[in-house]
């Protein structure tokens, strides 16, 4: 019988593993005993398991081993397993670091070549300047990436197409690993241990270009398969059709492809591309997929559909995928486009001339998607509600695709304009053939006899950070949404019937619960279910729930992501949340307009091509006063709004009027929000940054503090703590909740500092809708009424400890409250009433 010898040595410190054994004692286990112990450990690895003790007692072969010796064996076994896992993890990390180091060394070599080339060009230009003037030559990369002028007859000539393919391959590789394009680092995307990859954008070359490289733990063929399926990861891709495919003779394939993309706004037509795609492998084992535009009029199967698009140009682009030792791949991505910016309104041209936008929406999105798939394949991603990652990805794609369909309104999808004469600020379109069935399962299909109506508009925002605006719209839905409109859409989708105009009256409680479903690896995109709490106002349905559930996707919440698009798209969904639920998405898209420096003068005098642009020149006067015009034209963005509603033919006019009014009310709410969160606005919603350009807020802060000192006899703020900061800043950050309300028959709040907004759980925009009596309970209202005459005669009053209510119906306790009259500068007219809630906290 084979014997296994284990030597347990007692350490000088008396380790916990061996402290039960005598020093130098040998414990001998037979192979059968070791196998029995391994079986017990495999079934019950936890040391405190009662099941383990039972298995040991039921195993006769272990009966002659002391319990303390068995305990030590299990401890050693567990330590060995941890060591193996750690060793395996370190080996994987080491392989990744080695591959990343190789990638960085290659990038460094490329940069050195680029520096050498620039030095040579600089020397040549110096020499030319010292000699006779020579004819001006174009030394930029334009000569390398000009639009190909290949005849369409090459489509019938495989040899000619192979020549084009080889030329495309060479030009693509010179961009991916060479110096054909002058690459500069993408702003806000610094490489590092936590970075997805290395990102760069083009500088001073034809068209717009972006480049990315990174390490992905997938095999090259799998990566190529995913990236070639562009509609699965490129949200702006409407369709991709392969017209012709034939072998290239060297193991590769050549394809002729027609691609349609969505337009991001309602203000410019969409783009399509007629391209050649070449897939091949290199001698070093790398895998290449490269693509470029062909000249000609390839228009897909439906020429009428193609007439709605403007033909874009794809300059040599593609993917270089190299296998790594030990698994995984290094991938280089290049996207180089000419989006024909001349065909869009002048105010939108920066969007079509920005390499940052191309980088965010195409290049970086591709690399992030590949890494997301890699993590899901390895089991590193865990999602809520037991949903599979593929199902959640499908929901995200359907939401964005449905929103894009509504924004673009293509004729071949069944969309048609309704009474649009070009003067309307809100565009109404109707789709009588809209199919909301997501799968072949007709049990969950929805037959809408009248189809779908869409109300959409675009507007220009100035000096409003898109990420901040989207976060506000997501977190404060009650500020802009109408609960009854949400209820109408949800009821129509759920029952397949139309409740308009006889909807049951419902009261929205203001409650909004966000339940996360999943997010991407960098959390730049969130998928969630939103529950809106509502109750019926009719007595017979008083106890019936009127909650509404929305499936929602939010992206672009990082303020530091240059060129990133911010989106909030949602759709009513049944509370059972089936995988094939019909979706009717609506929402917002905000895209920054990154103007080029050469266009800075023109952007200050842009033509009013947007319907609502003239009403949104926020901060134009204050910016002139501050003398900082560059900040404003560099932070413009375009907001696109689209809302879809189920429709019955007999109610089309009613629904169209309701939709038009609703979208206009949403636009009005967004304008108020934009003014509040804009650093150039007049309300201190961003704290002390507003003091230089907000004389009204600064003046009010002085009145509040001076009136407190005049009436109460003390100082609200310590003057010695000001330093070089303004009084508004110190009032804004005061620890007590300070609020001001108007002197009307129904007093409403007009101002609050940060603590006041936190206490009421609201914002400056919504503050004006809150009346004074709403925040107090019954006892508080009685106390306020009893002391009100004293307040008006004496100028101030102390209110005892009590309870008030936030806008979210939460109880807030305070130790004391002080109320006083705020006098204007003349000290004879009362401007408003101020309240200071001391030591408040949520109960």
ChimeraX attribute file (.defattr): number of C-alpha atoms within 10 A of each C-alpha:
attribute: neighborCount
match mode: 1-to-1
recipient: residues
	/A:1	6
	/A:2	7
	/A:3	12
	/A:4	13
	/A:5	11
	/A:6	12
	/A:7	11
	/A:8	19
	/A:9	17
	/A:10	18
	/A:11	12
	/A:12	7
	/A:13	7
	/A:14	11
	/A:15	11
	/A:16	11
	/A:17	19
	/A:18	20
	/A:19	16
	/A:20	14
	/A:21	16
	/A:22	11
	/A:23	14
	/A:24	10
	/A:25	12
	/A:26	13
	/A:27	14
	/A:28	13
	/A:29	17
	/A:30	14
	/A:31	14
	/A:32	15
	/A:33	19
	/A:34	16
	/A:35	12
	/A:36	18
	/A:37	22
	/A:38	16
	/A:39	13
	/A:40	19
	/A:41	17
	/A:42	11
	/A:43	11
	/A:44	16
	/A:45	15
	/A:46	13
	/A:47	14
	/A:48	9
	/A:49	10
	/A:50	10
	/A:51	14
	/A:52	19
	/A:53	14
	/A:54	11
	/A:55	18
	/A:56	17
	/A:57	12
	/A:58	11
	/A:59	13
	/A:60	11
	/A:61	15
	/A:62	19
	/A:63	12
	/A:64	7
	/A:65	13
	/A:66	9
	/A:67	13
	/A:68	14
	/A:69	16
	/A:70	14
	/A:71	15
	/A:72	18
	/A:73	20
	/A:74	20
	/A:75	16
	/A:76	14
	/A:77	16
	/A:78	16
	/A:79	12
	/A:80	12
	/A:81	12
	/A:82	12
	/A:83	12
	/A:84	12
	/A:85	12
	/A:86	12
	/A:87	12
	/A:88	12
	/A:89	12
	/A:90	12
	/A:91	13
	/A:92	14
	/A:93	12
	/A:94	12
	/A:95	17
	/A:96	21
	/A:97	14
	/A:98	14
	/A:99	21
	/A:100	19
	/A:101	12
	/A:102	14
	/A:103	20
	/A:104	16
	/A:105	12
	/A:106	14
	/A:107	16
	/A:108	12
	/A:109	14
	/A:110	16
	/A:111	18
	/A:112	13
	/A:113	14
	/A:114	18
	/A:115	13
	/A:116	12
	/A:117	13
	/A:118	13
	/A:119	12
	/A:120	12
	/A:121	13
	/A:122	12
	/A:123	12
	/A:124	11
	/A:125	12
	/A:126	11
	/A:127	11
	/A:128	12
	/A:129	11
	/A:130	8
	/A:131	9
	/A:132	8
	/A:133	8
	/A:134	8
	/A:135	6
	/A:136	6
	/A:137	6
	/A:138	8
	/A:139	10
	/A:140	15
	/A:141	17
	/A:142	15
	/A:143	12
	/A:144	17
	/A:145	22
	/A:146	14
	/A:147	20
	/A:148	16
	/A:149	10
	/A:150	15
	/A:151	11
	/A:152	13
	/A:153	11
	/A:154	16
	/A:155	17
	/A:156	10
	/A:157	10
	/A:158	14
	/A:159	13
	/A:160	14
	/A:161	22
	/A:162	19
	/A:163	12
	/A:164	18
	/A:165	25
	/A:166	14
	/A:167	12
	/A:168	25
	/A:169	23
	/A:170	12
	/A:171	19
	/A:172	29
	/A:173	21
	/A:174	15
	/A:175	27
	/A:176	24
	/A:177	18
	/A:178	19
	/A:179	18
	/A:180	20
	/A:181	26
	/A:182	19
	/A:183	21
	/A:184	14
	/A:185	16
	/A:186	23
	/A:187	14
	/A:188	12
	/A:189	16
	/A:190	15
	/A:191	14
	/A:192	9
	/A:193	9
	/A:194	8
	/A:195	12
	/A:196	21
	/A:197	22
	/A:198	21
	/A:199	26
	/A:200	24
	/A:201	26
	/A:202	22
	/A:203	18
	/A:204	12
	/A:205	18
	/A:206	20
	/A:207	24
	/A:208	24
	/A:209	30
	/A:210	32
	/A:211	30
	/A:212	23
	/A:213	27
	/A:214	22
	/A:215	25
	/A:216	27
	/A:217	21
	/A:218	21
	/A:219	17
	/A:220	24
	/A:221	15
	/A:222	10
	/A:223	23
	/A:224	19
	/A:225	11
	/A:226	17
	/A:227	19
	/A:228	16
	/A:229	11
	/A:230	18
	/A:231	19
	/A:232	15
	/A:233	20
	/A:234	18
	/A:235	19
	/A:236	20
	/A:237	20
	/A:238	18
	/A:239	13
	/A:240	18
	/A:241	13
	/A:242	14
	/A:243	12
	/A:244	12
	/A:245	14
	/A:246	11
	/A:247	15
	/A:248	18
	/A:249	10
	/A:250	8
	/A:251	9
	/A:252	16
	/A:253	17
	/A:254	23
	/A:255	22
	/A:256	22
	/A:257	22
	/A:258	20
	/A:259	19
	/A:260	25
	/A:261	21
	/A:262	22
	/A:263	19
	/A:264	21
	/A:265	24
	/A:266	22
	/A:267	20
	/A:268	17
	/A:269	17
	/A:270	23
	/A:271	21
	/A:272	28
	/A:273	25
	/A:274	23
	/A:275	23
	/A:276	26
	/A:277	24
	/A:278	26
	/A:279	22
	/A:280	19
	/A:281	16
	/A:282	11
	/A:283	6
	/A:284	8
	/A:285	11
	/A:286	18
	/A:287	21
	/A:288	25
	/A:289	24
	/A:290	26
	/A:291	27
	/A:292	28
	/A:293	26
	/A:294	26
	/A:295	17
	/A:296	14
	/A:297	12
	/A:298	19
	/A:299	19
	/A:300	20
	/A:301	11
	/A:302	9
	/A:303	11
	/A:304	12
	/A:305	15
	/A:306	19
	/A:307	11
	/A:308	16
	/A:309	20
	/A:310	18
	/A:311	21
	/A:312	19
	/A:313	24
	/A:314	26
	/A:315	28
	/A:316	31
	/A:317	27
	/A:318	29
	/A:319	26
	/A:320	25
	/A:321	27
	/A:322	22
	/A:323	22
	/A:324	22
	/A:325	11
	/A:326	12
	/A:327	14
	/A:328	21
	/A:329	24
	/A:330	22
	/A:331	26
	/A:332	26
	/A:333	25
	/A:334	27
	/A:335	26
	/A:336	29
	/A:337	25
	/A:338	18
	/A:339	23
	/A:340	16
	/A:341	17
	/A:342	11
	/A:343	13
	/A:344	17
	/A:345	16
	/A:346	16
	/A:347	21
	/A:348	25
	/A:349	21
	/A:350	20
	/A:351	24
	/A:352	21
	/A:353	23
	/A:354	22
	/A:355	25
	/A:356	26
	/A:357	26
	/A:358	24
	/A:359	28
	/A:360	20
	/A:361	16
	/A:362	23
	/A:363	27
	/A:364	23
	/A:365	16
	/A:366	21
	/A:367	23
	/A:368	21
	/A:369	18
	/A:370	22
	/A:371	21
	/A:372	19
	/A:373	21
	/A:374	19
	/A:375	17
	/A:376	16
	/A:377	13
	/A:378	10
	/A:379	9
	/A:380	10
	/A:381	17
	/A:382	15
	/A:383	13
	/A:384	13
	/A:385	10
	/A:386	8
	/A:387	13
	/A:388	13
	/A:389	20
	/A:390	11
	/A:391	12
	/A:392	19
	/A:393	17
	/A:394	14
	/A:395	21
	/A:396	23
	/A:397	18
	/A:398	18
	/A:399	22
	/A:400	21
	/A:401	19
	/A:402	19
	/A:403	25
	/A:404	24
	/A:405	16
	/A:406	28
	/A:407	28
	/A:408	22
	/A:409	20
	/A:410	17
	/A:411	13
	/A:412	12
	/A:413	16
	/A:414	14
	/A:415	22
	/A:416	16
	/A:417	15
	/A:418	14
	/A:419	10
	/A:420	12
	/A:421	8
	/A:422	9
	/A:423	8
	/A:424	12
	/A:425	17
	/A:426	23
	/A:427	22
	/A:428	23
	/A:429	23
	/A:430	25
	/A:431	22
	/A:432	19
	/A:433	15
	/A:434	20
	/A:435	17
	/A:436	20
	/A:437	17
	/A:438	18
	/A:439	13
	/A:440	9
	/A:441	9
	/A:442	11
	/A:443	9
	/A:444	17
	/A:445	17
	/A:446	21
	/A:447	16
	/A:448	21
	/A:449	15
	/A:450	19
	/A:451	21
	/A:452	24
	/A:453	26
	/A:454	27
	/A:455	26
	/A:456	26
	/A:457	25
	/A:458	25
	/A:459	25
	/A:460	27
	/A:461	28
	/A:462	26
	/A:463	24
	/A:464	25
	/A:465	22
	/A:466	28
	/A:467	22
	/A:468	18
	/A:469	19
	/A:470	21
	/A:471	18
	/A:472	17
	/A:473	18
	/A:474	18
	/A:475	12
	/A:476	17
	/A:477	15
	/A:478	17
	/A:479	20
	/A:480	19
	/A:481	16
	/A:482	14
	/A:483	20
	/A:484	16
	/A:485	16
	/A:486	18
	/A:487	24
	/A:488	22
	/A:489	23
	/A:490	23
	/A:491	21
	/A:492	20
	/A:493	24
	/A:494	17
	/A:495	10
	/A:496	15
	/A:497	18
	/A:498	19
	/A:499	15
	/A:500	19
	/A:501	11
	/A:502	8
	/A:503	13
	/A:504	16
	/A:505	11
	/A:506	19
	/A:507	15
	/A:508	19
	/A:509	16
	/A:510	17
	/A:511	16
	/A:512	20
	/A:513	13
	/A:514	17
	/A:515	15
	/A:516	16
	/A:517	20
	/A:518	21
	/A:519	22
	/A:520	17
	/A:521	17
	/A:522	12
	/A:523	14
	/A:524	16
	/A:525	19
	/A:526	19
	/A:527	24
	/A:528	20
	/A:529	21
	/A:530	21
	/A:531	18
	/A:532	22
	/A:533	18
	/A:534	21
	/A:535	17
	/A:536	18
	/A:537	15
	/A:538	13
	/A:539	8
	/A:540	8
	/A:541	13
	/A:542	12
	/A:543	11
	/A:544	13
	/A:545	12
	/A:546	18
	/A:547	20
	/A:548	21
	/A:549	25
	/A:550	23
	/A:551	25
	/A:552	27
	/A:553	26
	/A:554	24
	/A:555	22
	/A:556	26
	/A:557	23
	/A:558	17
	/A:559	14
	/A:560	12
	/A:561	17
	/A:562	17
	/A:563	24
	/A:564	24
	/A:565	21
	/A:566	26
	/A:567	26
	/A:568	23
	/A:569	25
	/A:570	27
	/A:571	25
	/A:572	28
	/A:573	24
	/A:574	17
	/A:575	14
	/A:576	8
	/A:577	13
	/A:578	10
	/A:579	14
	/A:580	19
	/A:581	21
	/A:582	23
	/A:583	23
	/A:584	25
	/A:585	25
	/A:586	26
	/A:587	22
	/A:588	20
	/A:589	23
	/A:590	28
	/A:591	25
	/A:592	30
	/A:593	25
	/A:594	23
	/A:595	21
	/A:596	14
	/A:597	11
	/A:598	8
	/A:599	12
	/A:600	14
	/A:601	12
	/A:602	14
	/A:603	20
	/A:604	14
	/A:605	10
	/A:606	12
	/A:607	13
	/A:608	13
	/A:609	15
	/A:610	19
	/A:611	17
	/A:612	17
	/A:613	17
	/A:614	13
	/A:615	12
	/A:616	15
	/A:617	15
	/A:618	22
	/A:619	19
	/A:620	16
	/A:621	12
	/A:622	17
	/A:623	17
	/A:624	10
	/A:625	12
	/A:626	12
	/A:627	10
	/A:628	11
	/A:629	15
	/A:630	14
	/A:631	13
	/A:632	19
	/A:633	21
	/A:634	19
	/A:635	17
	/A:636	22
	/A:637	23
	/A:638	23
	/A:639	23
	/A:640	21
	/A:641	25
	/A:642	26
	/A:643	25
	/A:644	24
	/A:645	25
	/A:646	27
	/A:647	27
	/A:648	21
	/A:649	13
	/A:650	9
	/A:651	13
	/A:652	17
	/A:653	13
	/A:654	14
	/A:655	20
	/A:656	20
	/A:657	12
	/A:658	17
	/A:659	22
	/A:660	22
	/A:661	14
	/A:662	18
	/A:663	22
	/A:664	17
	/A:665	15
	/A:666	17
	/A:667	20
	/A:668	13
	/A:669	17
	/A:670	20
	/A:671	16
	/A:672	18
	/A:673	22
	/A:674	25
	/A:675	24
	/A:676	20
	/A:677	24
	/A:678	24
	/A:679	23
	/A:680	28
	/A:681	23
	/A:682	20
	/A:683	23
	/A:684	27
	/A:685	23
	/A:686	15
	/A:687	18
	/A:688	20
	/A:689	14
	/A:690	21
	/A:691	23
	/A:692	14
	/A:693	20
	/A:694	19
	/A:695	13
	/A:696	12
	/A:697	18
	/A:698	22
	/A:699	15
	/A:700	21
	/A:701	21
	/A:702	18
	/A:703	20
	/A:704	26
	/A:705	20
	/A:706	21
	/A:707	24
	/A:708	24
	/A:709	14
	/A:710	18
	/A:711	17
	/A:712	17
	/A:713	10
	/A:714	12
	/A:715	13
	/A:716	16
	/A:717	16
	/A:718	10
	/A:719	10
	/A:720	6
	/A:721	10
	/A:722	12
	/A:723	8
	/A:724	6
	/A:725	11
	/A:726	15
	/A:727	22
	/A:728	24
	/A:729	19
	/A:730	19
	/A:731	25
	/A:732	22
	/A:733	15
	/A:734	16
	/A:735	17
	/A:736	21
	/A:737	25
	/A:738	25
	/A:739	23
	/A:740	26
	/A:741	23
	/A:742	19
	/A:743	14
	/A:744	8
	/A:745	6
	/A:746	11
	/A:747	17
	/A:748	19
	/A:749	21
	/A:750	20
	/A:751	25
	/A:752	27
	/A:753	26
	/A:754	24
	/A:755	20
	/A:756	26
	/A:757	20
	/A:758	13
	/A:759	25
	/A:760	22
	/A:761	16
	/A:762	19
	/A:763	21
	/A:764	22
	/A:765	20
	/A:766	20
	/A:767	20
	/A:768	15
	/A:769	12
	/A:770	18
	/A:771	16
	/A:772	16
	/A:773	15
	/A:774	14
	/A:775	19
	/A:776	20
	/A:777	14
	/A:778	13
	/A:779	11
	/A:780	18
	/A:781	16
	/A:782	12
	/A:783	14
	/A:784	20
	/A:785	11
	/A:786	11
	/A:787	16
	/A:788	16
	/A:789	13
	/A:790	14
	/A:791	19
	/A:792	15
	/A:793	10
	/A:794	13
	/A:795	21
	/A:796	25
	/A:797	22
	/A:798	17
	/A:799	18
	/A:800	14
	/A:801	16
	/A:802	18
	/A:803	20
	/A:804	24
	/A:805	18
	/A:806	18
	/A:807	18
	/A:808	13
	/A:809	14
	/A:810	13
	/A:811	18
	/A:812	18
	/A:813	18
	/A:814	20
	/A:815	14
	/A:816	15
	/A:817	20
	/A:818	18
	/A:819	26
	/A:820	24
	/A:821	27
	/A:822	29
	/A:823	23
	/A:824	18
	/A:825	15
	/A:826	7
	/A:827	13
	/A:828	8
	/A:829	11
	/A:830	17
	/A:831	19
	/A:832	22
	/A:833	23
	/A:834	24
	/A:835	24
	/A:836	23
	/A:837	24
	/A:838	17
	/A:839	14
	/A:840	23
	/A:841	13
	/A:842	13
	/A:843	9
